[in-house]
Amino acid sequence: MSTPKPPQRLFIPGPTDVLPQVLAAQDAPMIGHRSDEFEALFAKVQEQLKQLYYTKDRVYILAASGSGLHEAAIRNAVSKRVLCFVNGAFSERWYTCAANCDKEAIRVDVEWNTAVKADIVSTALQKALQDGPVEAITVVHNETSTGVTSPVGEVAAAVRAISPDTLVMVDAVSSFGGTRIPFDEWGLDLCLASSQKALALPPGLSFCAVSDRLLEKAKTVKGRGWYFDFINLEKSLQKSTTPATPAISLMRALTVQLDIIFAEGLEQRFARHHHLAEKTQRWAVDQDFTLMAEAGYRSPTVTNVANTRQMNIGALNKHLAAQEMEISDGYGTYKGKAFRIAHMGEVNEADLDRLFAAMNEFLNKAG
Ligand SMILES: *Cc1c(COP(=O)(O)O)cnc(C)c1O
């Protein structure tokens, strides 16, 4: 990392700040996507992403935000029945997507601010299986609306034990790149992510690791469409290219950022995020706030804090804006009742010190 990192401005759960050299990578002149140069770039990012997913399987790269892949997952893996675990706003979005794709989407509500755990999944799956096969489950790894991380590896093992043919599909939009997600070891069938969160890239790209099992299943599913059809994407991937025009500039930024991530070291990067999460939790408790997420399942990339001191979040963000910083209000119904501090991407300890100093200033002023 040659260029020093400028001070962090965004402590919101995406988009995150992007390093200047990563932004600059997008400035290179355009090339055709049927060129050797593009194929080489595409082959390189493919290998890098597989390393980040700890997988031997493939990773599709789409010009879409992560929500696009919610839809891709459903349309490729599910003919009829899917079990959707809902413990926050993004898992609810995935459920809605499945229902709107005209699938029989069975919604399992799990209390917000708590994790989707293996025993909950076992019980719900066993119940659903009484009425017929369940082709897939959907679960969000890191619920950005509540700051809860669910043990999706344990969930996958529980699913396998009960129903080996049920595919395990995971949304890791706000955790991929911030914490270890060993796709093969956990036995996942699909794991999707966006560029603009823990990966600290501009918005516009999304990534999807897909197992052989899921790809085989996709061949039997009707109505896969074209743009998000995994069979179509796989054919192109074999030739190191994409069916449609790829986001070439964003892929150039991607490879530069992945080089930076590997230069930092994956273990170091993940440890940094966990350390920043603990630091943020400690700050919140020291200031007499309480944490929203249940203990033991708190996110390494975003901390949700109950606004127990009734701060005016809008006024706080005005105060922070004067120092070129920003945090997030609570999501949806938590607006005003909670606030969120993201510590994902390239945030470091000094950035958090600066943020907490400014927040303490505001709290002392407010009395
Ligand atoms: C942000 C987010 C999404 C939506 O991703 P987009 O890239 O905005 O479409 C989905 N799931 C989770 C967990 C998220 O944090």
The ligand as a Gaussian input file, in Angstrom:
#p B3LYP/6-31G(d) Opt

LIG

0 1
 C      -26.929000      -3.753000       1.744000
 C      -27.462000      -5.109000       1.921000
 C      -28.215000      -5.739000       0.923000
 C      -28.602000      -5.030000      -0.330000
 O      -27.470000      -4.912000      -1.115000
 P      -27.467000      -3.921000      -2.375000
 O      -26.063000      -4.085000      -2.875000
 O      -27.776000      -2.563000      -1.827000
 O      -28.505000      -4.393000      -3.307000
 C      -28.612000      -7.037000       1.111000
 N      -28.306000      -7.694000       2.229000
 C      -27.591000      -7.138000       3.215000
 C      -27.266000      -7.943000       4.421000
 C      -27.141000      -5.822000       3.095000
 O      -26.429000      -5.263000       4.065000

